[in-house]
Structure formats: structure tokens, C-alpha cells
Amino acid sequence: MRWATRKHCHVDRAACAWLIRRFMDDDPEFVFVDDAAEVPADAVGSTPRRRECYDAPEAAGLDVLLRGLSLTNGDERMLELTAPLFDGLYEFKKRALLLGREPS
């Protein structure tokens, strides 16, 4: 399936692409467009942001890392580089939930 989003991925669009790849579509094609008007309302990373999602302790660091990567890489490469970060974060949070504490 083809998924559209704006160019210059940051944490929200990279995370949405990771979620799509991990849970919804085994072989997605991401299309990066210049203008937000070209992106449909249900496109990747276009959902309204909730401020409480930034309260997690790891949010600020992850945001800085992804912003830095976006300055030195194109969108396709960004998705390649960020996937292992989101995999690790997902696994850490999943294990913490199952253990009832942070894993060591």
C-alpha cells in the first residue's frame, strides 16, 4: 500500500511509519510530498498531537536524536535509521509493563 506524508520527517512521522511497518503493512511504500495540502487528512503522522505524549522521560531525548538525524539524512534513510530506535523503545516499554519495573 502507498502511504503519503510531508517531507522532512521528524519524530511523529517516523514513529507513524514505524507503526505502519510493524503492525499494519508488511511492505509499505512511503511517498514524501512537499506541501501539506497534497497530503490527505488520514496520512502518515497527520493526527493531532496530544501534549501529554511529551511527558514521557525519554520523549525529549528521542526528539533531539531524530531532529539531528533529519538534518543529516533524507526521509527514506531517516526511516531506516529510526526503525531500530523505535524497536528498542517498544521492547523496553513492553518488558517494563510485563515485569512491573524497568528491565535491567
C-alpha positions in Angstrom: 0.0 0.0 0.0 1.1 3.6 -0.6 1.3 6.0 2.3 1.8 9.7 1.9 3.3 12.2 4.3 5.2 15.5 4.2 8.9 15.7 3.5 11.4 16.2 6.3 10.4 13.5 8.8 10.6 14.2 12.5 9.6 12.0 15.4 5.8 11.9 14.7 6.1 10.9 11.0 9.0 8.5 11.6 7.0 6.9 14.5 3.9 6.6 12.4 5.9 4.9 9.6 7.4 2.5 12.1 3.9 1.6 13.4 2.6 1.1 9.9 5.5 -1.2 9.0 5.4 -3.1 12.3 1.7 -3.6 12.8 -0.3 -2.8 9.6 1.6 -3.2 6.3 4.4 -5.7 5.7 5.5 -3.9 2.5 4.5 -0.2 2.6 5.6 2.4 0.2 6.1 5.8 1.7 5.7 8.9 -0.6 7.1 12.2 0.7 5.4 15.3 -0.7 6.3 19.0 -0.5 3.1 20.6 0.5 0.8 19.7 3.4 -2.2 20.4 1.1 -1.2 17.4 -1.0 -1.4 15.1 2.0 -4.8 13.6 2.8 -6.1 14.0 6.3 -5.6 10.4 7.2 -2.0 10.3 6.0 1.1 9.3 8.0 1.8 11.5 11.0 -1.1 13.9 10.4 -3.1 13.2 13.5 -3.4 16.0 16.1 -0.6 15.8 18.7 -1.5 15.4 22.3 0.8 17.3 24.7 0.8 14.5 27.3 2.7 12.3 24.9 5.7 14.6 25.5 5.7 14.0 29.3 7.5 10.6 29.0 11.0 11.0 30.3 12.5 9.6 27.0 10.5 11.9 24.8 12.9 14.9 24.8 16.0 12.8 24.1 14.2 10.9 21.3 13.0 14.2 19.7 16.6 15.6 19.8 18.1 12.5 18.3 15.5 12.4 15.4 15.8 16.1 14.7 19.6 15.7 14.4 19.2 12.7 12.1 16.8 14.6 10.0 19.4 17.3 9.5 21.9 14.8 8.0 19.7 12.3 6.2 16.9 12.2 3.6 13.5 10.9 4.5 13.9 7.3 3.3 17.2 7.0 5.2 15.5 8.5 8.3 13.0 5.7 8.3 15.8 3.1 8.1 17.8 4.7 10.9 14.9 5.3 13.3 13.3 1.9 13.0 15.8 0.2 15.3 15.4 3.1 17.8 11.6 2.5 17.9 12.1 -1.3 18.0 14.3 -0.8 21.1 11.9 1.6 22.8 9.0 -0.6 22.1 10.8 -3.7 23.5 11.9 -1.8 26.6 8.4 -0.5 27.3 6.8 -3.9 26.7 9.2 -5.6 29.1 8.7 -2.9 31.7 5.0 -3.4 31.5 5.3 -7.2 31.8 7.8 -7.0 34.7 6.2 -4.2 36.5 9.5 -2.4 36.6 12.2 -1.2 34.2 14.2 -4.0 32.7 17.9 -4.2 33.5 
